[in-house]
Amino acid sequence: MKKILFLGALFLMMVGCKSQKEMVSLDKQTNEVTLKKGQTVEIAFTTNASLGYWWTLANKDEITVVDSVDNRYERTAPEGMVGAASNRYWKFQAVKKGTETLHFVYARDKVEETTIKTRDVVVTVK
């Protein structure tokens, strides 16, 4: 019985280590990343939603080589501080071969006229 428990725990540790290795870093110089099917990449943005501006994935309905699997904010300023920046993270998982550009827009209320920044990230899945 102890042997089965030990082997089960060892298996779970190996699976946990493997899933952490599946995260691939984005090249911040080129905004490009190459993934294998099943691997993930996390893309970070500085945002200031308290002023009405936030990052959105403008072409999310057109993306087919990756799926968005997580989307979260992290506050970096003390609670109640207005106008302070925070971080937003998107995590994508590779689902099929191909190359696509994720087009992010930093705007107020998703209105094109209020766009003050854009960022394109090229994702290649092999």
BAMI-391972 format. One record per atom (N, C-alpha, C): residue number from 1; residue in three letters; atom name; x, z, y. Coordinates in steps of 0.2 Angstrom, whole numbers. Each point is the difference from the previous one (the first is absolute). Example, Ala and Ser with C-alpha at 12.3 -4.5 7.8 and 13.67 -1.06 7.14 Angstrom:
<1,Ala,N,<66,39,-28>>
<1,Ala,CA,<-4,0,6>>
<1,Ala,C,<4,0,6>>
<2,Ser,N,<-2,-4,5>>
<2,Ser,CA,<4,1,6>>
<2,Ser,C,<-4,3,5>>
REM end
This chain:
<1,Met,N,<4,0,-6>>
<1,Met,CA,<-4,0,6>>
<1,Met,C,<4,0,6>>
<2,Lys,N,<6,4,0>>
<2,Lys,CA,<4,0,6>>
<2,Lys,C,<3,-6,1>>
<3,Lys,N,<2,-4,-5>>
<3,Lys,CA,<3,-6,0>>
<3,Lys,C,<-4,-5,4>>
<4,Ile,N,<-7,0,-2>>
<4,Ile,CA,<-5,-5,3>>
<4,Ile,C,<0,2,7>>
<5,Leu,N,<-1,6,2>>
<5,Leu,CA,<0,2,7>>
<5,Leu,C,<6,-2,4>>
<6,Phe,N,<6,1,-3>>
<6,Phe,CA,<6,-2,3>>
<6,Phe,C,<0,-8,1>>
<7,Leu,N,<-2,-4,-5>>
<7,Leu,CA,<0,-7,1>>
<7,Leu,C,<-5,-2,5>>
<8,Gly,N,<-6,3,0>>
<8,Gly,CA,<-5,-2,5>>
<8,Gly,C,<3,2,7>>
<9,Ala,N,<3,5,1>>
<9,Ala,CA,<3,2,7>>
<9,Ala,C,<5,-5,2>>
<10,Leu,N,<4,-2,-5>>
<10,Leu,CA,<6,-4,1>>
<10,Leu,C,<-3,-7,2>>
<11,Phe,N,<-5,-2,-3>>
<11,Phe,CA,<-4,-7,1>>
<11,Phe,C,<-2,0,7>>
<12,Leu,N,<-4,6,2>>
<12,Leu,CA,<-3,0,7>>
<12,Leu,C,<6,0,5>>
<13,Met,N,<5,4,-1>>
<13,Met,CA,<6,0,5>>
<13,Met,C,<3,-7,1>>
<14,Met,N,<0,-4,-6>>
<14,Met,CA,<3,-7,0>>
<14,Met,C,<-5,-5,4>>
<15,Val,N,<-6,1,-1>>
<15,Val,CA,<-5,-4,4>>
<15,Val,C,<0,2,7>>
<16,Gly,N,<1,6,2>>
<16,Gly,CA,<0,2,7>>
<16,Gly,C,<6,-3,3>>
<17,Cys,N,<6,1,-3>>
<17,Cys,CA,<6,-3,3>>
<17,Cys,C,<-1,-8,1>>
<18,Lys,N,<-2,-3,-5>>
<18,Lys,CA,<-1,-7,0>>
<18,Lys,C,<-4,-2,6>>
<19,Ser,N,<-6,3,1>>
<19,Ser,CA,<-5,-2,6>>
<19,Ser,C,<4,1,6>>
<20,Gln,N,<4,5,1>>
<20,Gln,CA,<4,1,6>>
<20,Gln,C,<5,-5,1>>
<21,Lys,N,<3,-3,-5>>
<21,Lys,CA,<4,-5,1>>
<21,Lys,C,<-3,-7,2>>
<22,Glu,N,<-7,0,-1>>
<22,Glu,CA,<-3,-6,1>>
<22,Glu,C,<-1,-2,8>>
<23,Met,N,<1,5,4>>
<23,Met,CA,<0,-1,7>>
<23,Met,C,<6,-4,3>>
<24,Val,N,<-2,-5,3>>
<24,Val,CA,<6,-4,3>>
<24,Val,C,<0,1,8>>
<25,Ser,N,<6,0,2>>
<25,Ser,CA,<0,0,8>>
<25,Ser,C,<0,-6,3>>
<26,Leu,N,<-4,0,6>>
<26,Leu,CA,<0,-6,4>>
<26,Leu,C,<6,-1,4>>
<27,Asp,N,<3,-6,1>>
<27,Asp,CA,<5,-1,4>>
<27,Asp,C,<-2,0,7>>
<28,Lys,N,<2,5,4>>
<28,Lys,CA,<-3,1,7>>
<28,Lys,C,<3,-5,5>>
<29,Gln,N,<6,-3,-2>>
<29,Gln,CA,<3,-5,4>>
<29,Gln,C,<-4,-7,0>>
<30,Thr,N,<-2,-2,-6>>
<30,Thr,CA,<-4,-6,-1>>
<30,Thr,C,<-7,1,-1>>
<31,Asn,N,<-3,6,-1>>
<31,Asn,CA,<-7,1,-2>>
<31,Asn,C,<-2,-4,-6>>
<32,Glu,N,<5,0,-5>>
<32,Glu,CA,<-2,-4,-6>>
<32,Glu,C,<2,5,-6>>
<33,Val,N,<-4,-1,-5>>
<33,Val,CA,<1,3,-6>>
<33,Val,C,<-2,-4,-6>>
<34,Thr,N,<4,1,-6>>
<34,Thr,CA,<-1,-4,-6>>
<34,Thr,C,<-2,6,-5>>
<35,Leu,N,<-6,-1,-4>>
<35,Leu,CA,<-2,4,-5>>
<35,Leu,C,<-1,-3,-6>>
<36,Lys,N,<0,4,-6>>
<36,Lys,CA,<-2,-3,-6>>
<36,Lys,C,<-7,3,-1>>
<37,Lys,N,<-4,-3,-4>>
<37,Lys,CA,<-7,2,-2>>
<37,Lys,C,<0,7,-1>>
<38,Gly,N,<-4,4,3>>
<38,Gly,CA,<-1,7,-1>>
<38,Gly,C,<4,5,4>>
<39,Gln,N,<5,-3,4>>
<39,Gln,CA,<4,4,5>>
<39,Gln,C,<-4,1,6>>
<40,Thr,N,<2,5,4>>
<40,Thr,CA,<-3,1,6>>
<40,Thr,C,<5,0,6>>
<41,Val,N,<-3,-1,6>>
<41,Val,CA,<4,1,6>>
<41,Val,C,<-4,4,5>>
<42,Glu,N,<3,4,4>>
<42,Glu,CA,<-4,4,5>>
<42,Glu,C,<3,-3,7>>
<43,Ile,N,<-5,-1,4>>
<43,Ile,CA,<2,-3,7>>
<43,Ile,C,<-2,5,5>>
<44,Ala,N,<5,2,4>>
<44,Ala,CA,<-2,5,5>>
<44,Ala,C,<0,-3,7>>
<45,Phe,N,<-5,4,4>>
<45,Phe,CA,<-1,-2,7>>
<45,Phe,C,<0,6,4>>
<46,Thr,N,<2,-1,7>>
<46,Thr,CA,<-1,6,5>>
<46,Thr,C,<-6,-2,3>>
<47,Thr,N,<-5,4,1>>
<47,Thr,CA,<-7,-1,3>>
<47,Thr,C,<-1,5,5>>
<48,Asn,N,<-5,-1,4>>
<48,Asn,CA,<-3,5,5>>
<48,Asn,C,<-8,-1,0>>
<49,Ala,N,<-3,2,-5>>
<49,Ala,CA,<-7,-1,-1>>
<49,Ala,C,<-4,5,6>>
<50,Ser,N,<3,5,2>>
<50,Ser,CA,<-3,4,5>>
<50,Ser,C,<-1,-4,7>>
<51,Leu,N,<3,-5,1>>
<51,Leu,CA,<-1,-4,6>>
<51,Leu,C,<-4,-7,-2>>
<52,Gly,N,<-2,0,-6>>
<52,Gly,CA,<-5,-5,-2>>
<52,Gly,C,<4,-6,-3>>
<53,Tyr,N,<6,0,-1>>
<53,Tyr,CA,<4,-5,-3>>
<53,Tyr,C,<2,2,-7>>
<54,Trp,N,<-1,-5,-5>>
<54,Trp,CA,<2,1,-7>>
<54,Trp,C,<2,-6,-3>>
<55,Trp,N,<4,0,-6>>
<55,Trp,CA,<2,-6,-4>>
<55,Trp,C,<-6,-2,-5>>
<56,Thr,N,<-1,-6,0>>
<56,Thr,CA,<-5,-2,-5>>
<56,Thr,C,<3,-6,-4>>
<57,Leu,N,<-2,-1,-6>>
<57,Leu,CA,<3,-6,-4>>
<57,Leu,C,<-5,-6,2>>
<58,Ala,N,<2,-5,4>>
<58,Ala,CA,<-5,-5,3>>
<58,Ala,C,<-2,-5,-6>>
<59,Asn,N,<4,-1,-4>>
<59,Asn,CA,<-2,-5,-5>>
<59,Asn,C,<-1,3,-7>>
<60,Lys,N,<-3,6,-1>>
<60,Lys,CA,<-1,3,-6>>
<60,Lys,C,<-4,-4,-5>>
<61,Asp,N,<-5,-4,2>>
<61,Asp,CA,<-4,-3,-4>>
<61,Asp,C,<3,-7,-3>>
<62,Glu,N,<6,-1,3>>
<62,Glu,CA,<3,-6,-3>>
<62,Glu,C,<6,1,-5>>
<63,Ile,N,<2,7,0>>
<63,Ile,CA,<5,2,-4>>
<63,Ile,C,<-1,0,-8>>
<64,Thr,N,<4,-3,-4>>
<64,Thr,CA,<-2,0,-7>>
<64,Thr,C,<6,2,-5>>
<65,Val,N,<6,0,3>>
<65,Val,CA,<6,2,-4>>
<65,Val,C,<1,7,-1>>
<66,Val,N,<-3,4,5>>
<66,Val,CA,<1,7,0>>
<66,Val,C,<-7,3,1>>
<67,Asp,N,<-1,7,-2>>
<67,Asp,CA,<-6,4,2>>
<67,Asp,C,<2,6,4>>
<68,Ser,N,<-4,1,5>>
<68,Ser,CA,<1,6,3>>
<68,Ser,C,<-2,6,-4>>
<69,Val,N,<5,5,-1>>
<69,Val,CA,<-2,5,-5>>
<69,Val,C,<0,7,4>>
<70,Asp,N,<2,0,6>>
<70,Asp,CA,<0,7,4>>
<70,Asp,C,<1,-2,7>>
<71,Asn,N,<-3,4,4>>
<71,Asn,CA,<0,-1,7>>
<71,Asn,C,<-1,7,3>>
<72,Arg,N,<5,3,4>>
<72,Arg,CA,<0,7,2>>
<72,Arg,C,<3,0,7>>
<73,Tyr,N,<-2,6,3>>
<73,Tyr,CA,<3,2,7>>
<73,Tyr,C,<4,6,-1>>
<74,Glu,N,<6,1,4>>
<74,Glu,CA,<3,6,0>>
<74,Glu,C,<1,2,7>>
<75,Arg,N,<-3,6,2>>
<75,Arg,CA,<1,2,7>>
<75,Arg,C,<7,3,1>>
<76,Thr,N,<3,-2,5>>
<76,Thr,CA,<7,2,2>>
<76,Thr,C,<0,5,5>>
<77,Ala,N,<-5,1,4>>
<77,Ala,CA,<0,4,6>>
<77,Ala,C,<-5,6,-2>>
<78,Pro,N,<1,5,4>>
<78,Pro,CA,<-4,6,-1>>
<78,Pro,C,<-8,-1,1>>
<79,Glu,N,<-4,3,-3>>
<79,Glu,CA,<-7,-1,0>>
<79,Glu,C,<-2,1,7>>
<80,Gly,N,<-5,-5,2>>
<80,Gly,CA,<-3,0,7>>
<80,Gly,C,<4,-3,5>>
<81,Met,N,<6,-2,-2>>
<81,Met,CA,<4,-4,5>>
<81,Met,C,<-2,-7,1>>
<82,Val,N,<-3,-2,6>>
<82,Val,CA,<-3,-7,1>>
<82,Val,C,<6,-4,2>>
<83,Gly,N,<0,-7,-3>>
<83,Gly,CA,<5,-5,3>>
<83,Gly,C,<6,0,-4>>
<84,Ala,N,<1,5,-5>>
<84,Ala,CA,<6,0,-4>>
<84,Ala,C,<-1,-5,-6>>
<85,Ala,N,<6,-3,-2>>
<85,Ala,CA,<0,-5,-5>>
<85,Ala,C,<-1,4,-7>>
<86,Ser,N,<-2,-4,-5>>
<86,Ser,CA,<0,2,-7>>
<86,Ser,C,<2,-6,-4>>
<87,Asn,N,<0,1,-7>>
<87,Asn,CA,<2,-5,-4>>
<87,Asn,C,<-5,-2,-5>>
<88,Arg,N,<-1,-6,-1>>
<88,Arg,CA,<-4,-3,-5>>
<88,Arg,C,<3,-4,-5>>
<89,Tyr,N,<-2,1,-6>>
<89,Tyr,CA,<3,-3,-6>>
<89,Tyr,C,<-5,-4,-4>>
<90,Trp,N,<2,-6,-2>>
<90,Trp,CA,<-3,-4,-5>>
<90,Trp,C,<4,-1,-6>>
<91,Lys,N,<-3,1,-6>>
<91,Lys,CA,<3,-1,-6>>
<91,Lys,C,<-3,-6,-4>>
<92,Phe,N,<4,-5,-2>>
<92,Phe,CA,<-3,-6,-3>>
<92,Phe,C,<3,0,-7>>
<93,Gln,N,<-4,-3,-5>>
<93,Gln,CA,<3,-1,-7>>
<93,Gln,C,<0,-7,-1>>
<94,Ala,N,<5,-3,-3>>
<94,Ala,CA,<0,-7,-2>>
<94,Ala,C,<-4,-1,-6>>
<95,Val,N,<-5,-5,0>>
<95,Val,CA,<-4,-2,-5>>
<95,Val,C,<0,-6,-3>>
<96,Lys,N,<3,-5,4>>
<96,Lys,CA,<1,-7,-3>>
<96,Lys,C,<6,-4,4>>
<97,Lys,N,<3,-5,-4>>
<97,Lys,CA,<5,-3,3>>
<97,Lys,C,<-2,-4,6>>
<98,Gly,N,<5,-1,5>>
<98,Gly,CA,<-1,-4,6>>
<98,Gly,C,<3,4,6>>
<99,Thr,N,<-1,-4,6>>
<99,Thr,CA,<3,3,6>>
<99,Thr,C,<-6,0,5>>
<100,Glu,N,<-1,5,4>>
<100,Glu,CA,<-5,0,5>>
<100,Glu,C,<3,4,6>>
<101,Thr,N,<-3,-1,6>>
<101,Thr,CA,<2,4,6>>
<101,Thr,C,<-6,5,2>>
<102,Leu,N,<2,6,0>>
<102,Leu,CA,<-5,5,2>>
<102,Leu,C,<1,1,8>>
<103,His,N,<-6,-2,3>>
<103,His,CA,<0,0,7>>
<103,His,C,<-3,6,3>>
<104,Phe,N,<4,5,3>>
<104,Phe,CA,<-3,6,3>>
<104,Phe,C,<0,-1,8>>
<105,Val,N,<-5,3,3>>
<105,Val,CA,<-2,0,7>>
<105,Val,C,<-1,7,2>>
<106,Tyr,N,<3,1,6>>
<106,Tyr,CA,<0,7,4>>
<106,Tyr,C,<-5,-2,6>>
<107,Ala,N,<-6,3,-1>>
<107,Ala,CA,<-5,-2,5>>
<107,Ala,C,<-5,6,1>>
<108,Arg,N,<-4,-1,5>>
<108,Arg,CA,<-5,5,1>>
<108,Arg,C,<-7,-3,-2>>
<109,Asp,N,<-3,4,-4>>
<109,Asp,CA,<-7,-2,-3>>
<109,Asp,C,<0,-7,-3>>
<110,Lys,N,<6,-2,-3>>
<110,Lys,CA,<0,-6,-4>>
<110,Lys,C,<-2,-6,4>>
<111,Val,N,<1,0,7>>
<111,Val,CA,<-2,-5,4>>
<111,Val,C,<7,-4,2>>
<112,Glu,N,<0,-7,-1>>
<112,Glu,CA,<6,-3,1>>
<112,Glu,C,<3,0,7>>
<113,Glu,N,<-4,0,5>>
<113,Glu,CA,<2,1,6>>
<113,Glu,C,<4,6,2>>
<114,Thr,N,<-1,5,-4>>
<114,Thr,CA,<4,6,1>>
<114,Thr,C,<6,1,-4>>
<115,Thr,N,<2,-5,-4>>
<115,Thr,CA,<6,0,-4>>
<115,Thr,C,<6,1,4>>
<116,Ile,N,<4,5,-1>>
<116,Ile,CA,<7,1,3>>
<116,Ile,C,<6,-1,-4>>
<117,Lys,N,<-1,0,-7>>
<117,Lys,CA,<5,-2,-4>>
<117,Lys,C,<-2,-3,-7>>
<118,Thr,N,<4,-4,-3>>
<118,Thr,CA,<-2,-2,-7>>
<118,Thr,C,<6,1,-4>>
<119,Arg,N,<-1,0,-6>>
<119,Arg,CA,<6,0,-5>>
<119,Arg,C,<-2,-3,-7>>
<120,Asp,N,<4,-5,-1>>
<120,Asp,CA,<-1,-4,-7>>
<120,Asp,C,<5,3,-5>>
<121,Val,N,<-2,1,-6>>
<121,Val,CA,<4,2,-6>>
<121,Val,C,<-1,-5,-5>>
<122,Val,N,<5,-3,-2>>
<122,Val,CA,<0,-6,-5>>
<122,Val,C,<1,4,-7>>
<123,Val,N,<-4,-1,-5>>
<123,Val,CA,<0,3,-6>>
<123,Val,C,<0,-6,-5>>
<124,Thr,N,<6,1,-5>>
<124,Thr,CA,<0,-5,-5>>
<124,Thr,C,<0,4,-7>>
<125,Val,N,<-5,-2,-4>>
<125,Val,CA,<0,3,-7>>
<125,Val,C,<2,-5,-5>>
<126,Lys,N,<5,2,-4>>
<126,Lys,CA,<3,-4,-5>>
<126,Lys,C,<-2,2,-7>>
REM end
